[in-house]
Amino acid sequence: MMPEHIHNFADCLSHAGVTSLETLRIAHARHVKAKLHEVETPINVEVNHGRWLINCECNGAAVSCRTAKIACCFDCGRVYKVVKFPRNAGKIESILLVRPMANRNWKKGETVKFLVAENVEHGIKESI
């Protein structure tokens, strides 16, 4: 069965007991060896293999969530407090969800029109 949404931190980190923003912070503090530090620097999110995530400055990655708009890097300890999602994130999700997981990818700058064209090019009918 296809998931109904692009994965967020609760989906990807449930094995660590993450179910909410508060449990994300607890798991992050418990599992990160580096000193935790919050940063206000805005960072853009992308979709990679069906997950909303950011690419951290340390070359790590962190899963985020459309409702919480926060990302915690388990590699370096950064807690990104300003995660920027596209205004049309729901539309992007619906276009990506008809694809196989390995092809559920989106980067800032790719338009809805571009994503639909990719689906058509690969014989995938638009679900929206």
C-alpha positions, -999 to +999 in steps of 0.1 A: +000+000+000+013+035-009+019+059+020-005+088+021+022+114+026+059+121+021+077+108+052+085+132+080+106+128+112+080+107+131+078+082+102+116+079+097+126+079+134+098+060+150+124+032+159+140+058+182+107+066+199+101+098+179+064+106+175+063+143+180+084+174+181+091+169+218+102+133+214+124+144+185+142+168+208+146+141+235+159+115+210+182+141+195+197+150+229+201+114+238+218+101+206+240+130+195+275+131+209+282+166+196+270+196+216+234+205+206+230+240+193+201+258+177+206+278+146+183+305+132+197+303+097+169+295+073+174+263+054+154+249+025+138+215+026+138+189-003+122+155-009+147+127-011+134+091-016+100+101-002+113+120+029+112+157+036+148+166+047+174+192+048+211+189+039+230+201+069+261+223+067+281+193+081+272+172+050+247+152+071+210+153+065+180+156+088+144+147+083+119+175+088+081+179+090+057+203+073+039+211+105+068+214+129+092+230+104+123+220+124+152+196+116+177+181+140+210+168+126+221+137+144+256+141+130+267+175+143+240+185+168+225+214+148+188+221+155+175+241+125+146+262+138+138+278+104+131+251+079+115+265+047+089+244+029+075+254-005+040+270-005+028+242-027+042+213-007+009+194-007+007+196-045+043+184-047+036+155-024+006+144-044+026+143-076+055+124-060+033+098-042+024+081-075+061+074-081+081+045-068+099+054-036+133+057-052+119+084-076+101+105-050+125+134-052+121+172-054+146+200-051+139+237-047+134+253-081+116+223-096+081+234-106+049+214-103+048+215-141+082+200-143+073+172-119+041+164-139+061+163-171+086+138-155+057+116-144+043+117-180+077+110-194+079+078-173+043+067-181+029+077-147-005+092-148-010+122-126-031+115-095-043+150-089 
